């Protein structure tokens, strides 16, 4: 099989996945039904790919069988095709079906990850997906919580301690020499020295950026300045991960904390990074059907509450089609 033939088959499999999820969404317009029927009739390969995706969907067992009257032909076609499939074709299909399985299982899991309840156990304050809020602490300090954020408080006579369980928060700290203000995230801490700073914990890395004053960042629970911690000043950030090493850099803190003003700012960002950021503010997930478009560059300033508007801008400015399958699943593919 030539490279172009393989690419064509992969594209058809991707199209079949998109159609299957769209037609199973429960809210299908008449135009979509007609377009789907036309796509099925365009080629036997389309019907075969759809039948394979549909059969896989049913075999997953996690999702109700989406079959309705419009696709019974595809099911019967699948039965006959399976009997004629040779070993080489089976191997190729297995490769493509792995990708399909990942997409379909993703649909089944969306509800669990977007319910806003995961990770809230033990939190004193939390926000749901797309929600932001500001809270006043007992000492007069203020905390702004970004989307899908959870934090726990432990204020004692010796320490004003906060644990950022997940998400992102901006702290405006009232100075108190007797009680340091400390934010723990993963294995590290950020200790304020009368300041305003932002902490983001995305599960893989923690990023601390300073708007005012100074913050001492330690990447592990027993670290000191001498063994890899850093003191950050306004306009700087420090990042640490599992190794505990703190890496510092200059930062545009206004852009990084634009969420506090209801804005998302992208300056020549890779589309994969833009999508990852959008995913934080909307229920469900956005999936690339083709990895090649993920490195496209994108620039713009957008309303935090209008992620659909950002997707519209992506579709307008880049050669990318945005397929809104359900309110919880959006697919991105290269435009023909």
NORRAFEN-V304717 format. One record per residue. N is the residue number from 1. RES is the residue in one small letter. PHI is phi as a letter, one per 30 degrees, with the letter a starting at -180 (* if undefined). NEAR is the number of other C-alpha atoms within 12 Angstrom. D_CENTER is the distance of its C-alpha to the mean C-alpha in Angstrom with 2 decimals. Layout:
BEGIN
n=N res=RES phi=PHI near=NEAR d_center=D_CENTER
n=N res=RES phi=PHI near=NEAR d_center=D_CENTER
END
This chain:
BEGIN
n=1 res=x phi=* near=11 d_center=35.77
n=2 res=x phi=d near=8 d_center=35.00
n=3 res=x phi=d near=9 d_center=31.72
n=4 res=x phi=d near=10 d_center=31.64
n=5 res=x phi=d near=13 d_center=32.25
n=6 res=x phi=d near=17 d_center=29.41
n=7 res=x phi=d near=16 d_center=27.04
n=8 res=x phi=d near=18 d_center=28.39
n=9 res=x phi=d near=28 d_center=27.91
n=10 res=x phi=d near=28 d_center=24.29
n=11 res=x phi=d near=26 d_center=23.72
n=12 res=x phi=d near=33 d_center=25.59
n=13 res=x phi=d near=37 d_center=23.57
n=14 res=x phi=d near=37 d_center=20.31
n=15 res=x phi=d near=33 d_center=22.13
n=16 res=x phi=d near=38 d_center=23.35
n=17 res=x phi=d near=43 d_center=19.95
n=18 res=x phi=d near=39 d_center=18.84
n=19 res=x phi=d near=39 d_center=22.21
n=20 res=x phi=d near=44 d_center=22.14
n=21 res=x phi=d near=41 d_center=18.96
n=22 res=x phi=d near=30 d_center=20.22
n=23 res=x phi=d near=33 d_center=23.70
n=24 res=x phi=c near=31 d_center=22.60
n=25 res=x phi=d near=26 d_center=20.74
n=26 res=x phi=i near=18 d_center=24.03
n=27 res=x phi=b near=16 d_center=24.27
n=28 res=x phi=c near=21 d_center=25.62
n=29 res=x phi=d near=15 d_center=27.67
n=30 res=x phi=d near=11 d_center=31.00
n=31 res=x phi=d near=12 d_center=29.99
n=32 res=x phi=d near=24 d_center=27.06
n=33 res=x phi=d near=23 d_center=29.58
n=34 res=x phi=d near=16 d_center=32.00
n=35 res=x phi=d near=17 d_center=29.54
n=36 res=x phi=d near=29 d_center=28.48
n=37 res=x phi=d near=24 d_center=32.17
n=38 res=x phi=d near=17 d_center=32.95
n=39 res=x phi=d near=24 d_center=30.26
n=40 res=x phi=d near=29 d_center=31.66
n=41 res=x phi=d near=18 d_center=35.19
n=42 res=x phi=d near=14 d_center=34.54
n=43 res=x phi=a near=16 d_center=34.70
n=44 res=x phi=e near=20 d_center=35.45
n=45 res=x phi=d near=26 d_center=32.57
n=46 res=x phi=d near=32 d_center=30.18
n=47 res=x phi=d near=36 d_center=31.75
n=48 res=x phi=d near=36 d_center=31.64
n=49 res=x phi=d near=39 d_center=27.96
n=50 res=x phi=d near=43 d_center=27.16
n=51 res=x phi=d near=37 d_center=29.50
n=52 res=x phi=d near=38 d_center=27.89
n=53 res=x phi=d near=42 d_center=24.37
n=54 res=x phi=d near=42 d_center=25.96
n=55 res=x phi=d near=35 d_center=27.91
n=56 res=x phi=d near=34 d_center=24.95
n=57 res=x phi=e near=34 d_center=23.15
n=58 res=x phi=d near=23 d_center=26.30
n=59 res=x phi=d near=18 d_center=26.77
n=60 res=x phi=d near=23 d_center=23.43
n=61 res=x phi=i near=16 d_center=25.09
n=62 res=x phi=c near=17 d_center=21.97
n=63 res=x phi=b near=25 d_center=21.85
n=64 res=x phi=e near=21 d_center=24.99
n=65 res=x phi=d near=22 d_center=26.88
n=66 res=x phi=d near=29 d_center=25.93
n=67 res=x phi=d near=26 d_center=29.23
n=68 res=x phi=b near=18 d_center=31.34
n=69 res=x phi=e near=12 d_center=34.56
n=70 res=x phi=d near=20 d_center=33.10
n=71 res=x phi=b near=29 d_center=31.93
n=72 res=x phi=d near=20 d_center=34.77
n=73 res=x phi=d near=22 d_center=36.20
n=74 res=x phi=d near=33 d_center=33.14
n=75 res=x phi=d near=29 d_center=33.52
n=76 res=x phi=d near=20 d_center=37.19
n=77 res=x phi=d near=25 d_center=36.45
n=78 res=x phi=e near=27 d_center=34.11
n=79 res=x phi=e near=19 d_center=37.01
n=80 res=x phi=d near=16 d_center=39.36
n=81 res=x phi=d near=23 d_center=36.98
n=82 res=x phi=d near=20 d_center=36.20
n=83 res=x phi=d near=13 d_center=39.91
n=84 res=x phi=c near=14 d_center=40.35
n=85 res=x phi=d near=18 d_center=37.41
n=86 res=x phi=d near=12 d_center=38.69
n=87 res=x phi=d near=12 d_center=37.32
n=88 res=x phi=d near=12 d_center=35.91
n=89 res=x phi=d near=19 d_center=34.00
n=90 res=x phi=d near=17 d_center=32.69
n=91 res=x phi=d near=13 d_center=31.23
n=92 res=x phi=d near=21 d_center=29.52
n=93 res=x phi=d near=28 d_center=28.20
n=94 res=x phi=d near=21 d_center=26.97
n=95 res=x phi=d near=18 d_center=24.86
n=96 res=x phi=d near=30 d_center=23.33
n=97 res=x phi=d near=34 d_center=23.07
n=98 res=x phi=d near=23 d_center=20.92
n=99 res=x phi=d near=26 d_center=18.21
n=100 res=x phi=d near=37 d_center=18.93
n=101 res=x phi=d near=31 d_center=18.81
n=102 res=x phi=d near=23 d_center=15.31
n=103 res=x phi=d near=33 d_center=14.21
n=104 res=x phi=d near=37 d_center=16.51
n=105 res=x phi=d near=26 d_center=15.70
n=106 res=x phi=d near=29 d_center=12.05
n=107 res=x phi=e near=38 d_center=13.67
n=108 res=x phi=d near=25 d_center=15.83
n=109 res=x phi=d near=20 d_center=13.29
n=110 res=x phi=e near=26 d_center=11.10
n=111 res=x phi=d near=20 d_center=13.75
n=112 res=x phi=d near=18 d_center=13.78
n=113 res=x phi=d near=23 d_center=10.29
n=114 res=x phi=c near=29 d_center=10.38
n=115 res=x phi=d near=20 d_center=14.02
n=116 res=x phi=i near=28 d_center=13.73
n=117 res=x phi=c near=20 d_center=16.39
n=118 res=x phi=d near=21 d_center=14.92
n=119 res=x phi=i near=26 d_center=15.92
n=120 res=x phi=d near=22 d_center=18.22
n=121 res=x phi=e near=16 d_center=21.35
n=122 res=x phi=i near=18 d_center=23.47
n=123 res=x phi=d near=22 d_center=21.78
n=124 res=x phi=c near=22 d_center=24.20
n=125 res=x phi=b near=32 d_center=21.79
n=126 res=x phi=a near=37 d_center=18.30
n=127 res=x phi=b near=34 d_center=16.16
n=128 res=x phi=d near=28 d_center=14.09
n=129 res=x phi=d near=33 d_center=10.89
n=130 res=x phi=i near=31 d_center=12.12
n=131 res=x phi=c near=27 d_center=15.21
n=132 res=x phi=b near=31 d_center=16.97
n=133 res=x phi=a near=27 d_center=20.42
n=134 res=x phi=b near=22 d_center=23.18
n=135 res=x phi=b near=23 d_center=25.45
n=136 res=x phi=c near=18 d_center=28.81
n=137 res=x phi=d near=24 d_center=29.74
n=138 res=x phi=d near=15 d_center=33.27
n=139 res=x phi=d near=23 d_center=34.28
n=140 res=x phi=j near=16 d_center=33.40
n=141 res=x phi=d near=26 d_center=30.22
n=142 res=x phi=c near=24 d_center=27.28
n=143 res=x phi=b near=36 d_center=23.60
n=144 res=x phi=c near=36 d_center=20.89
n=145 res=x phi=c near=38 d_center=17.76
n=146 res=x phi=d near=43 d_center=14.45
n=147 res=x phi=e near=37 d_center=11.78
n=148 res=x phi=h near=38 d_center=11.28
n=149 res=x phi=c near=42 d_center=13.88
n=150 res=x phi=b near=39 d_center=16.83
n=151 res=x phi=b near=38 d_center=19.93
n=152 res=x phi=b near=28 d_center=23.42
n=153 res=x phi=c near=26 d_center=26.71
n=154 res=x phi=b near=23 d_center=29.83
n=155 res=x phi=c near=21 d_center=32.44
n=156 res=x phi=b near=16 d_center=35.84
n=157 res=x phi=d near=14 d_center=38.98
n=158 res=x phi=c near=14 d_center=37.88
n=159 res=x phi=a near=20 d_center=34.17
n=160 res=x phi=c near=31 d_center=31.52
n=161 res=x phi=c near=27 d_center=28.69
n=162 res=x phi=b near=36 d_center=25.07
n=163 res=x phi=c near=35 d_center=22.39
n=164 res=x phi=d near=45 d_center=18.75
n=165 res=x phi=d near=36 d_center=17.30
n=166 res=x phi=a near=40 d_center=13.67
n=167 res=x phi=j near=41 d_center=12.00
n=168 res=x phi=b near=42 d_center=14.15
n=169 res=x phi=b near=46 d_center=17.76
n=170 res=x phi=c near=44 d_center=20.59
n=171 res=x phi=c near=43 d_center=24.01
n=172 res=x phi=c near=32 d_center=27.35
n=173 res=x phi=c near=38 d_center=29.86
n=174 res=x phi=d near=25 d_center=33.51
n=175 res=x phi=d near=23 d_center=35.70
n=176 res=x phi=a near=20 d_center=37.54
n=177 res=x phi=d near=15 d_center=39.38
n=178 res=x phi=d near=13 d_center=40.17
n=179 res=x phi=b near=22 d_center=36.67
n=180 res=x phi=d near=28 d_center=33.91
n=181 res=x phi=c near=41 d_center=30.40
n=182 res=x phi=b near=36 d_center=27.93
n=183 res=x phi=c near=46 d_center=24.17
n=184 res=x phi=c near=35 d_center=23.14
n=185 res=x phi=b near=42 d_center=19.66
n=186 res=x phi=h near=33 d_center=19.45
n=187 res=x phi=c near=29 d_center=22.91
n=188 res=x phi=c near=40 d_center=23.57
n=189 res=x phi=b near=42 d_center=24.83
n=190 res=x phi=b near=51 d_center=25.18
n=191 res=x phi=c near=41 d_center=28.66
n=192 res=x phi=d near=44 d_center=29.54
n=193 res=x phi=b near=31 d_center=32.87
n=194 res=x phi=i near=27 d_center=33.15
n=195 res=x phi=a near=31 d_center=30.11
n=196 res=x phi=b near=35 d_center=26.93
n=197 res=x phi=a near=45 d_center=23.73
n=198 res=x phi=c near=51 d_center=19.97
n=199 res=x phi=b near=49 d_center=18.12
n=200 res=x phi=b near=43 d_center=14.42
n=201 res=x phi=b near=37 d_center=13.52
n=202 res=x phi=c near=28 d_center=10.07
n=203 res=x phi=j near=20 d_center=11.86
n=204 res=x phi=c near=18 d_center=12.88
n=205 res=x phi=b near=27 d_center=14.68
n=206 res=x phi=c near=41 d_center=16.23
n=207 res=x phi=b near=44 d_center=17.07
n=208 res=x phi=c near=53 d_center=20.09
n=209 res=x phi=b near=45 d_center=21.30
n=210 res=x phi=c near=43 d_center=24.71
n=211 res=x phi=c near=32 d_center=25.94
n=212 res=x phi=b near=25 d_center=29.43
n=213 res=x phi=i near=25 d_center=31.66
n=214 res=x phi=b near=31 d_center=30.84
n=215 res=x phi=b near=39 d_center=28.48
n=216 res=x phi=c near=40 d_center=29.28
n=217 res=x phi=c near=48 d_center=26.28
n=218 res=x phi=b near=41 d_center=26.93
n=219 res=x phi=d near=39 d_center=24.61
n=220 res=x phi=b near=28 d_center=26.38
n=221 res=x phi=d near=22 d_center=28.24
n=222 res=x phi=b near=16 d_center=31.66
n=223 res=x phi=d near=22 d_center=31.15
n=224 res=x phi=b near=22 d_center=33.43
n=225 res=x phi=e near=21 d_center=33.60
n=226 res=x phi=d near=15 d_center=35.87
n=227 res=x phi=c near=16 d_center=33.56
n=228 res=x phi=k near=25 d_center=30.41
n=229 res=x phi=d near=29 d_center=29.42
n=230 res=x phi=b near=33 d_center=29.38
n=231 res=x phi=c near=32 d_center=30.55
n=232 res=x phi=c near=37 d_center=28.43
n=233 res=x phi=c near=29 d_center=29.94
n=234 res=x phi=e near=29 d_center=28.71
n=235 res=x phi=i near=27 d_center=26.60
n=236 res=x phi=b near=31 d_center=25.44
n=237 res=x phi=b near=35 d_center=22.42
n=238 res=x phi=b near=41 d_center=22.39
n=239 res=x phi=b near=42 d_center=19.70
n=240 res=x phi=b near=36 d_center=20.22
n=241 res=x phi=b near=26 d_center=18.80
n=242 res=x phi=e near=18 d_center=20.55
n=243 res=x phi=d near=20 d_center=23.66
n=244 res=x phi=i near=29 d_center=24.33
n=245 res=x phi=d near=28 d_center=25.22
n=246 res=x phi=c near=35 d_center=24.52
n=247 res=x phi=c near=26 d_center=23.92
n=248 res=x phi=c near=27 d_center=24.83
n=249 res=x phi=a near=22 d_center=24.54
n=250 res=x phi=d near=19 d_center=25.40
n=251 res=x phi=b near=23 d_center=22.69
n=252 res=x phi=d near=20 d_center=22.40
n=253 res=x phi=d near=29 d_center=21.75
n=254 res=x phi=d near=23 d_center=22.19
n=255 res=x phi=d near=23 d_center=19.29
n=256 res=x phi=d near=34 d_center=17.05
n=257 res=x phi=c near=34 d_center=18.04
n=258 res=x phi=d near=22 d_center=18.25
n=259 res=x phi=e near=34 d_center=16.07
n=260 res=x phi=d near=29 d_center=19.35
n=261 res=x phi=c near=21 d_center=21.04
n=262 res=x phi=i near=24 d_center=18.54
n=263 res=x phi=b near=26 d_center=17.39
n=264 res=x phi=c near=32 d_center=14.62
n=265 res=x phi=c near=29 d_center=16.43
n=266 res=x phi=b near=32 d_center=15.72
n=267 res=x phi=c near=18 d_center=18.74
n=268 res=x phi=h near=16 d_center=18.96
n=269 res=x phi=c near=22 d_center=15.37
n=270 res=x phi=d near=22 d_center=14.16
n=271 res=x phi=d near=37 d_center=12.23
n=272 res=x phi=d near=26 d_center=9.63
n=273 res=x phi=d near=24 d_center=9.22
n=274 res=x phi=d near=33 d_center=9.49
n=275 res=x phi=d near=34 d_center=6.78
n=276 res=x phi=e near=22 d_center=4.30
n=277 res=x phi=d near=31 d_center=6.42
n=278 res=x phi=e near=36 d_center=6.80
n=279 res=x phi=e near=30 d_center=3.73
n=280 res=x phi=d near=35 d_center=5.40
n=281 res=x phi=c near=37 d_center=8.53
n=282 res=x phi=b near=33 d_center=8.76
n=283 res=x phi=d near=30 d_center=9.46
n=284 res=x phi=i near=31 d_center=8.39
n=285 res=x phi=a near=34 d_center=6.05
n=286 res=x phi=c near=38 d_center=7.05
n=287 res=x phi=c near=37 d_center=9.04
n=288 res=x phi=d near=30 d_center=11.44
n=289 res=x phi=d near=31 d_center=14.88
n=290 res=x phi=b near=25 d_center=16.42
n=291 res=x phi=d near=18 d_center=15.30
n=292 res=x phi=d near=18 d_center=18.05
n=293 res=x phi=d near=28 d_center=16.45
n=294 res=x phi=d near=27 d_center=13.46
n=295 res=x phi=c near=20 d_center=16.04
n=296 res=x phi=d near=25 d_center=17.37
n=297 res=x phi=c near=23 d_center=17.79
n=298 res=x phi=b near=29 d_center=16.97
n=299 res=x phi=b near=21 d_center=18.57
n=300 res=x phi=l near=23 d_center=18.77
n=301 res=x phi=b near=25 d_center=18.79
n=302 res=x phi=b near=28 d_center=17.29
n=303 res=x phi=d near=24 d_center=17.61
n=304 res=x phi=e near=31 d_center=14.84
n=305 res=x phi=d near=23 d_center=15.85
n=306 res=x phi=b near=19 d_center=15.87
n=307 res=x phi=d near=31 d_center=12.52
n=308 res=x phi=d near=25 d_center=14.58
n=309 res=x phi=d near=19 d_center=16.97
n=310 res=x phi=d near=33 d_center=14.60
n=311 res=x phi=d near=32 d_center=13.90
n=312 res=x phi=d near=21 d_center=17.69
n=313 res=x phi=d near=25 d_center=18.32
n=314 res=x phi=d near=37 d_center=16.31
n=315 res=x phi=d near=25 d_center=18.42
n=316 res=x phi=d near=15 d_center=21.51
n=317 res=x phi=c near=19 d_center=21.39
n=318 res=x phi=c near=26 d_center=20.03
n=319 res=x phi=d near=22 d_center=21.33
n=320 res=x phi=b near=30 d_center=18.28
n=321 res=x phi=c near=26 d_center=18.47
n=322 res=x phi=c near=32 d_center=15.86
n=323 res=x phi=c near=31 d_center=16.52
n=324 res=x phi=d near=29 d_center=15.64
n=325 res=x phi=d near=29 d_center=16.46
n=326 res=x phi=b near=26 d_center=16.00
n=327 res=x phi=d near=24 d_center=14.46
n=328 res=x phi=c near=30 d_center=11.71
n=329 res=x phi=b near=33 d_center=11.29
n=330 res=x phi=b near=34 d_center=11.44
n=331 res=x phi=c near=35 d_center=12.75
n=332 res=x phi=c near=34 d_center=13.50
n=333 res=x phi=b near=30 d_center=16.80
n=334 res=x phi=d near=25 d_center=19.55
n=335 res=x phi=d near=19 d_center=22.28
n=336 res=x phi=d near=8 d_center=25.66
END
